Amino acid sequence: MKNPAKSFLPNVVPAKIFMPVLLSMFLFIGTFFGYILPKVEAHLMDRKREMIHALSEAAMSSIRYYAERAQQNSITVDEAKRRAAEHLRSLRYGPEGKDYFWINDTHPRMLMHPYRTDLEGKDVTDTKDPAGKKLFLAFLETVKETGGGYVNYHWQWQDVPTRIFSKISYVQEYRPWHWIIGTGLYVEDVRAQIATITERMT
């Protein structure tokens, strides 16, 4: 007759061996998706925000350069504004070289947008994103309160009007001209990076 303890032992030992392994694996998965990944995403978003802030400051430096030339009477104020706007129109950055700057005034009217020239010169007070947010009024409110800051809204994907994505922009005012200069990042870019990290880890 077989010893019951001996026949039961082979079934017990594997469980004792694998349970700690399984628990460790689930602990790692829970830590990665519940803690590490959100931290990485937050870090990426912070870096992106810092980047568009720095780019906005660089754009403001360009505007100040043309304004100083007008103050020195080497060009007229109107010519300085035209050159500054065209300079910002030509600036691109990002992985595909399609991220951009735009300018609206404090009315607000659109003064320059490289991908939405149909809006230039028009009153954009009532322009809403798909969620119903009056984004240009949000830009105006932000610069009035702090001189510059971040605004969340939805906008077309770069130069593709049919694709709408969540966007975070940094806007600030060049007060002498009542210009609001903005540039932004698409949240989808960060999500794509997180998806790549998740896929590799999986």
C-alpha positions in Angstrom: 0.0 0.0 0.0 1.3 3.4 -0.9 2.2 5.9 1.8 -0.4 8.8 1.5 2.2 11.3 2.6 4.5 10.3 -0.2 1.9 10.4 -2.9 0.7 13.9 -1.7 4.2 15.3 -1.4 4.9 15.8 -5.2 1.7 17.9 -5.5 2.6 20.1 -2.5 6.3 20.8 -3.3 5.6 22.5 -6.7 3.1 24.8 -5.1 5.6 25.8 -2.4 8.1 26.5 -5.1 6.0 28.4 -7.5 3.8 30.5 -5.2 6.6 32.8 -4.1 7.6 33.2 -7.8 4.0 34.0 -8.8 3.5 36.4 -5.9 6.8 38.2 -6.8 5.7 38.4 -10.5 2.3 39.9 -9.6 3.9 42.3 -7.1 6.3 43.5 -9.9 3.4 43.8 -12.4 1.3 45.7 -9.9 4.2 48.0 -8.9 5.1 48.7 -12.6 1.6 49.5 -13.8 0.3 51.0 -10.6 3.3 53.1 -9.6 6.3 53.2 -12.0 4.4 53.8 -15.2 2.3 56.7 -13.9 5.5 58.2 -12.5 7.2 57.9 -15.9 4.2 59.5 -17.6 4.1 62.4 -15.2 7.9 62.9 -15.7 7.5 62.9 -19.5 4.6 65.4 -19.2 6.7 67.7 -17.0 9.6 67.5 -19.4 7.3 68.3 -22.3 5.8 71.3 -20.4 9.3 72.6 -19.7 10.2 72.2 -23.3 7.3 74.3 -24.7 7.9 76.9 -22.0 11.5 77.2 -23.1 10.5 77.4 -26.8 7.9 80.0 -26.0 10.6 82.1 -24.3 12.8 81.7 -27.4 9.9 83.0 -29.6 9.4 86.0 -27.3 13.1 86.8 -27.7 12.6 86.9 -31.4 9.7 89.3 -31.0 11.7 91.6 -28.7 14.5 91.7 -31.3 12.1 93.1 -34.0 10.5 95.4 -31.4 13.9 96.8 -30.5 14.7 97.5 -34.2 11.5 99.5 -34.4 12.4 101.4 -31.3 15.7 102.2 -32.9 13.8 103.5 -36.0 15.6 101.0 -38.3 12.2 99.7 -39.3 8.6 100.8 -38.6 6.5 99.1 -36.0 4.2 97.6 -38.6 7.3 96.2 -40.4 8.6 94.8 -37.1 5.3 93.1 -36.5 5.1 91.7 -40.0 8.7 90.3 -39.7 8.2 88.9 -36.3 5.0 87.1 -37.3 6.6 85.7 -40.5 9.6 84.5 -38.5 7.3 82.6 -36.0 5.3 81.3 -38.9 8.4 79.6 -40.3 9.5 78.0 -37.0 9.0 74.3 -36.6 10.1 71.6 -34.1 9.2 68.2 -32.9 9.9 64.7 -34.3 8.3 65.4 -37.7 9.1 69.1 -37.8 5.4 70.0 -37.7 5.0 71.5 -34.2 4.5 75.2 -34.5 3.7 78.7 -32.9 0.7 80.9 -33.4 -0.2 84.5 -32.5 -3.5 86.0 -31.5 -4.2 89.4 -29.9 -6.1 90.3 -26.8 -9.4 91.0 -28.6 -9.0 88.0 -29.4 -8.3 87.9 -33.2 -6.1 85.4 -34.9 -3.0 87.1 -36.3 -1.0 84.2 -37.4 -1.5 80.4 -37.6 0.7 78.4 -40.0 -2.0 75.6 -40.4 -5.1 77.7 -40.1 -4.6 80.6 -42.4 -8.4 80.7 -42.8 -8.7 82.1 -39.3 -6.1 84.9 -39.7 -7.6 88.3 -39.2 -10.8 86.8 -37.8 -12.5 87.3 -34.4 -12.0 84.0 -32.6 -13.8 85.0 -29.4 -16.4 82.3 -29.8 -14.2 79.6 -31.3 -14.7 76.4 -29.3 -13.0 73.1 -29.2 -15.0 69.8 -29.6 -15.6 69.8 -25.8 -17.2 73.3 -26.0 -14.3 75.2 -24.5 -13.7 78.7 -25.7 -10.0 78.2 -26.0 -8.9 81.7 -27.1 -10.8 83.2 -24.2 -9.0 80.7 -22.0 -5.7 81.9 -23.4 -6.6 85.5 -22.7 -7.7 84.7 -19.2 -4.5 82.9 -18.5 -2.2 85.7 -19.6 -4.3 88.3 -17.8 -3.9 86.4 -14.5 -0.2 85.4 -14.6 1.3 86.8 -17.8 1.8 83.2 -19.1 0.7 79.7 -18.4 -0.6 76.3 -19.6 -4.0 75.7 -21.1 -5.6 72.3 -21.8 -7.9 71.9 -24.8 -8.6 70.0 -28.0 -7.2 71.0 -31.4 -6.4 69.6 -34.8 -3.4 67.3 -35.1 -0.7 69.5 -36.6 -1.6 70.1 -40.2 -4.4 67.5 -40.4 -7.8 69.3 -39.7 -9.7 66.0 -39.6 -7.8 64.6 -36.6 -8.6 66.2 -33.2 -6.5 65.4 -30.1 -6.0 66.7 -26.6 -3.4 69.4 -26.4 -1.5 71.4 -23.7 -0.2 74.8 -24.8 1.9 77.4 -23.1 0.8 80.9 -23.9 2.2 84.3 -22.9 1.7 87.9 -23.8 4.0 90.4 -25.4 2.3 93.4 -23.7 3.6 96.3 -25.9 1.9 94.8 -28.9 -1.0 93.0 -27.1 0.1 89.8 -28.7 -0.5 86.3 -27.2 2.1 83.8 -28.4 1.4 80.1 -28.0 2.8 76.7 -28.7 1.8 73.3 -27.5 2.3 69.6 -27.2 -0.1 66.8 -28.0 -0.9 64.5 -25.1 -1.1 61.7 -27.7 2.7 62.0 -28.1 3.2 61.2 -24.5 0.7 58.4 -24.6 2.5 56.9 -27.6 5.8 56.9 -25.7 4.1 55.2 -22.7 2.5 52.6 -25.0 5.9 51.8 -26.4 7.4 51.4 -22.9 4.4 49.2 -21.9 4.7 47.0 -25.0 8.4 46.5 -24.4 7.9 45.6 -20.7 5.0 43.3 -21.5 
